[in-house]
Amino acid sequence: MIQLRSDQYSFGRHETFPLRFGWLTKGYQAWLDQPSVFESDEATVKLGVGKNMVYAIKYWLNATQMIQSDRQSIRTSELGKSIFSPNGWDPYLEDDATIWLLHWLISSNPADATTLFWFFNRFHKPEFTMKELIDALKYFVSEHLSAKVSESTLKHDVTLLIRMYQPSLNSKSIPLEEGLDSPVAMLGLMEMAAGLKYHESKPEFRSVPVAIFAFSVVQLLVDSRASYLPIERLMRSDGVLAAPGSVFRLTEECLIAKIEEMIAWYPGAFSLREEAGIHQLYLVTEIEPIDLLRRHYIGADY
C-alpha cells in the first residue's frame, strides 16, 4: 500500500479520460512487446488510440499499480505481471473479482490517484453535489498537501470520479464514446440521487469477493506493521492508509460478516477476538497479500 504524503500527489494526469475496458490489457501487453511504447512516435498506431489516450493508458497502469514508472524507466509490478501477462490470471477482466481488486488498488494509491483516494477514504458525506465535492477537495488540498492545484484541474478530477463510478450508458446527454462505462461503474458504489445530487451506495457484503477483501486486509496489516488491528481501523481510514470498509463502502454489519467469511475461507490465518471491549482482528500466520489472490485465481492448492 501507499501512504498519503503531503509531497506526493497527482491531479489531472488522466487527460480527463476515465479508465476503460481493455486499456490495461492493451497497454500492459504493448509495453511487454515494446518497453518504449509510451514514448514512441508509433504509440498511437500500436495502441489504436489518440495521443492523449496514450498518456491516459500509461496513467491508469500506474494508478492501478500494474506498473511503476518514473522519468527513467517503467517496471512491472508483481500484480501487473500476474494479472495482465498473456498467460496471466485475468488479462481480459473476465472475473468480477479483478474489477474489485482494481478499485482497491486505485483507491489505496494516494500518490497517483489522489482524488480517488481522498473520496473513498476521507470524504464521508453519503449524499453530495459536484460543487460540494469540489469545495471539499479544495479544502483537503489546501490543508494536507504541499500543492497548488487550480480549481479547473480539481473540477476535472471530480468530473472524472463521477463518470467512472456512476453508470452512464443510458444517458442521452453523453456522446456514445464518452458514455462507455468504466469497469468500476459496474460495482455500484455511486448512484444518481434526486436533482443534481449523487449518493454513495453500500453493496451487500457478498458483492465484495472474499479474496479481494482478504488481500486488502492483509495489505493494511502488513503496511501498518501490525499483527492485529481494531475493527474500527478496518472500517475507517486513518487518512494516511486506505481502509477496506471505507473503500468498499461497507456498513459495520457487512464488515463483520465479511471478516467472518474470510476466517472461514482461509482457516487458521485469522482470529477475531474481543479484548477490553474492543474487537480486534489478528493475523495468526504470516501471509503475503498476493498469495490470497493466487488462492482465488488458481485455487487453494496452488
Backbone hydrogen bonds, N-H to C=O, Kabsch-Sander energy under -0.5 kcal/mol:
donor,donor_aa,acceptor,acceptor_aa,energy
2,I,108,S,-1.3
4,L,240,V,-2.1
5,R,8,Q,-0.6
8,Q,5,R,-1.3
15,E,12,G,-1.3
17,F,14,H,-2.1
21,F,181,D,-0.5
23,W,20,R,-1.6
24,L,20,R,-0.5
26,K,22,G,-2.7
27,G,23,W,-3.0
28,Y,24,L,-2.7
29,Q,25,T,-2.4
30,A,26,K,-1.8
31,W,27,G,-2.0
32,L,28,Y,-2.0
33,D,29,Q,-1.8
34,Q,30,A,-2.2
37,V,34,Q,-2.5
39,E,36,S,-1.4
40,S,36,S,-0.8
40,S,37,V,-0.9
43,A,40,S,-1.4
46,K,42,E,-2.9
47,L,43,A,-2.7
48,G,44,T,-1.1
49,V,44,T,-0.9
54,V,50,G,-1.7
55,Y,51,K,-1.6
56,A,52,N,-1.9
57,I,53,M,-2.9
58,K,54,V,-2.1
59,Y,55,Y,-2.4
60,W,56,A,-2.7
61,L,57,I,-2.0
62,N,58,K,-1.7
63,A,59,Y,-2.9
64,T,60,W,-2.2
65,Q,62,N,-1.5
66,M,61,L,-2.2
67,I,61,L,-1.6
68,Q,75,R,-2.9
70,D,73,S,-2.5
75,R,68,Q,-2.8
77,S,66,M,-2.0
81,K,77,S,-2.4
82,S,78,E,-2.3
83,I,79,L,-2.6
84,F,80,G,-2.5
85,S,81,K,-1.0
88,G,85,S,-2.9
89,W,82,S,-3.2
90,D,83,I,-1.0
93,L,90,D,-1.6
96,D,94,E,-0.6
98,T,95,D,-1.6
99,I,95,D,-0.8
100,W,96,D,-1.8
101,L,97,A,-2.3
102,L,98,T,-2.6
103,H,99,I,-2.3
104,W,100,W,-2.3
105,L,101,L,-2.6
106,I,102,L,-2.5
107,S,103,H,-2.6
108,S,104,W,-1.1
109,N,106,I,-1.6
112,D,109,N,-0.5
113,A,109,N,-2.6
114,T,10,S,-0.7
115,T,10,S,-0.5
117,F,113,A,-2.5
118,W,114,T,-2.7
119,F,115,T,-2.6
120,F,116,L,-2.2
121,N,117,F,-1.7
122,R,118,W,-2.7
123,F,118,W,-1.2
123,F,119,F,-0.6
124,H,122,R,-0.6
128,F,198,Y,-2.7
130,M,196,L,-0.5
133,L,129,T,-1.9
134,I,130,M,-2.6
135,D,131,K,-2.8
136,A,132,E,-2.3
137,L,133,L,-2.7
138,K,134,I,-2.6
139,Y,135,D,-2.0
140,F,136,A,-2.2
141,V,137,L,-2.6
142,S,138,K,-2.3
143,E,139,Y,-2.1
144,H,140,F,-2.5
145,L,141,V,-1.7
146,S,6,S,-2.7
147,A,145,L,-1.3
149,V,147,A,-0.6
154,L,150,S,-2.0
155,K,151,E,-2.4
156,H,152,S,-2.0
157,D,153,T,-2.0
158,V,154,L,-2.4
159,T,155,K,-2.6
160,L,156,H,-2.3
161,L,157,D,-2.4
162,I,158,V,-2.2
163,R,159,T,-2.4
164,M,160,L,-2.4
165,Y,161,L,-1.9
166,Q,162,I,-2.5
171,S,168,S,-1.9
172,K,170,N,-0.5
174,I,171,S,-0.8
179,G,175,P,-1.7
180,L,177,E,-0.8
181,D,179,G,-0.5
185,A,182,S,-1.6
186,M,183,P,-1.3
187,L,184,V,-1.3
188,G,185,A,-1.4
190,M,165,Y,-0.7
191,E,199,H,-2.6
193,A,197,K,-2.9
197,K,194,A,-1.5
198,Y,128,F,-3.2
199,H,191,E,-2.6
200,E,126,P,-2.2
201,S,189,L,-2.0
207,S,204,E,-2.6
208,V,205,F,-0.8
213,F,209,P,-2.3
214,A,210,V,-2.8
215,F,211,A,-2.4
216,S,212,I,-2.2
217,V,213,F,-2.3
218,V,214,A,-2.7
219,Q,215,F,-2.4
220,L,216,S,-2.1
221,L,217,V,-2.4
222,V,218,V,-3.0
223,D,219,Q,-2.7
224,S,220,L,-1.4
225,R,222,V,-1.1
226,A,221,L,-2.4
229,L,281,L,-2.0
231,I,279,H,-2.5
233,R,230,P,-1.1
234,L,230,P,-1.2
235,M,231,I,-1.8
236,R,232,E,-2.4
238,D,241,L,-0.8
239,G,241,L,-0.6
245,G,234,L,-3.0
247,V,243,A,-2.8
248,F,244,P,-2.7
249,R,246,S,-0.7
250,L,245,G,-2.0
255,L,251,T,-2.4
256,I,252,E,-2.3
257,A,253,E,-2.1
258,K,254,C,-2.5
259,I,255,L,-2.4
260,E,256,I,-2.4
261,E,257,A,-2.1
262,M,258,K,-2.5
263,I,259,I,-2.4
264,A,260,E,-1.8
265,W,261,E,-2.1
266,Y,262,M,-2.0
269,A,266,Y,-1.7
270,F,266,Y,-0.5
271,S,282,Y,-1.9
273,R,271,S,-0.6
273,R,280,Q,-2.7
275,E,273,R,-0.5
275,E,278,I,-2.5
278,I,275,E,-1.9
279,H,277,G,-0.5
280,Q,273,R,-3.4
281,L,229,L,-2.9
282,Y,271,S,-3.3
282,Y,280,Q,-0.5
283,L,227,S,-3.3
284,V,269,A,-2.8
284,V,282,Y,-0.8
285,T,269,A,-1.0
291,D,288,E,-1.6
292,L,288,E,-0.7
292,L,289,P,-1.3
293,L,289,P,-0.8
294,R,290,I,-2.1
295,R,291,D,-1.9
296,H,292,L,-1.2
297,Y,293,L,-3.0
298,I,294,R,-3.0
299,G,294,R,-1.5
302,Y,299,G,-1.4
